[in-house]
Amino acid sequence: AMQTGNSPSRAHRLVVTMLTTGVATLLAFAINFLLTPYITERLGVEAYGFITLANTFVSYAMIAMTALNSFSTRFIAVEYQRGDKKAASTYFTSLFFANAAVSLIIFLCMLPVIANIDGVLDVPARLVSDVQYLFVLVFVNFLVTNGSNSFSSAAYTKNRLDIYGLFQVASYVVEAAILVALYAVFDAHAYFYGLGLLAAGLVLFAGNMCIYRRLTPDIKLRPSLFSLGAMKTLFVNGIWNSINNLGNVLISGIDLLLANVLLSAVAMGQLSLSRTFSSVFSRLYQLVSQAFQPLFLESYSSDNREALLSRLKLSSKMSGYFASLIFAGFFALGIPFFELWIPGQDISLVYSLTMIGIVGSFFEGLVNPLYYIYTLTLKNKVPTAITVIGGVVSVIGTVVLLEFTDLGVYGCAITTTAVTSLIAIVTNPLYMTHVLGISHMTFYPTFARSFLACVLMSFAFSAVSCLAAPVNWASFMLCVLLCGVLSAPIYILAALNRNERYSVALMLRKKYSERNS
């Protein structure tokens, strides 16, 4: 029978998954941290902007892939756990070949665009070939990533995201090693980033293959199992997520392109600098969410509504801790951080743009784990429509602000944050509770507690910053350490309820006893 409790092995795996998630995110942060000032100093802020824009173009391409991939794990895992290995293999095989075909078509369509990149974008003449190589490598990695997607389902099916996290850590280590070697030995080029990214993608592909062969060897990859019906099922269920991704791209993925076309490559680079770590933050929220998704699926499958709601709220608070830590940290220490990190840039502008963006990121962090509700209930039409409408409003608002006001690059940041925050904290929670058939106010007390913790952490971190007044990396890291020490007790007291605090205390006491036994 399916267990619904939190067994020691399950809890252990969740902790390991969270730890590997944290390490992987720190490595991603470290790569961006070291790479950004090096590129901006040697190649200019425009070059860094094109690195971000290349990834943004991949997000455009991923809109098509989402229709196939967003529900694939759900269908493979459900059929596998029911014991129907043939049905699971049919979905698995259909996904693999469909991913390969669609991603290859997209790659081939991108080649003419890349060949004429300076006719499509505002690219300085000195960077044209560099940017072209960069885009080619990033899209080759796009092929590798989509080839790997079907194999990654094994980690979800067997609830072994802890192993997946270890391979993810390994991929970042390889990426960092290659980037350090290339930039240390050769003259700087933006396309080195693409080489590091591709190497990381290949490591993760190999890791997913190992997990698949080790955990689910009874799920077969055979051309004879390919089914148009299975592909149609994945596509029909995933198309709404694909359209939703289109809305997300319109909200927050097209403003770099608008900044390049309507302002300049420099403005695009400045906006990109302010979002250097936004992808890392987003990845952190997603990985925290992924750690809970097998538990959500288990609770929902066994119709244990109480356990599902408890786990949803806990996941929101876990993600909310990181969202609060990020906001409070940049609020208090952002100026000295940018002065030490990218001296010579417009610090005031980059800090202001960063804080505007982090407001939206905070709200997104609170809600991110809850998005899995739509996957569980197969209710995607309404939130997708809202996201697309929000995306259209965001694009129109950005164009209006850029063309008819003097806000400049601020116009991109303000519109994106306003639309993102409204959708994250108002429309999505209300509809999530509607599809679950519970009170519309169910999640707002959880959000309010996290918001209170964020405010308290911001005041505490600001006090540390004022008292320590960091002027070099040593004093800055001391401030970060002090803020980190303060963050956990503040968040535990402000965001967790009595039962959750008691559970945390028991867990810590148990860990202490095990260590000293």
Buried (B, 14 or more C-beta within 10 A) or exposed (E): EEEBEEEEEBEEBBBBBBBBBBBBBBBBBEBBBBBBBEBBBEBBBBBBBBBBBBBBBBBBBBBBBBBBBBBBBBBBBBBBBEEEBEBBBBBBBBBBBBBBEBBEEBBEEBEEBBEEBBEBBBBBEEBEBBBBBBBBBBBBBBBBBBBBBBBBBBBBBBBBBBBBBBBBBBBBBBBBEBBBEBBEEEEBBBBBBBBBBBBBBBBBBBBBBBBBEEBBEEBBBEEEBBBEEBBEBBBEBBBBBBBBBBBBBBBBBBBBBBBBBBBBBBBBBBBBBBBBBBBBBBBBBBBBBBBBBBBBBBBBBBEBEEBBBBBBBBBBBBBBBBBBBBBBBBBBBBBBBBBBBBEEBBBEBBBBBBBBBBBBBBBBBBBBBBBBBBBBEEBBEBBBBBBBBBBBBBBEBBBEBBEEEEBBBBBBBBBBBBBBBBBBBEBBBEBBBEBBEEEEEBBBEBBEBBBBBBBBBBEBBBBBBEEBEBEEEEBBEBBBEBBEEBBEEBBBEBBBEEEBEEBEEEEEEEEEEEEEE
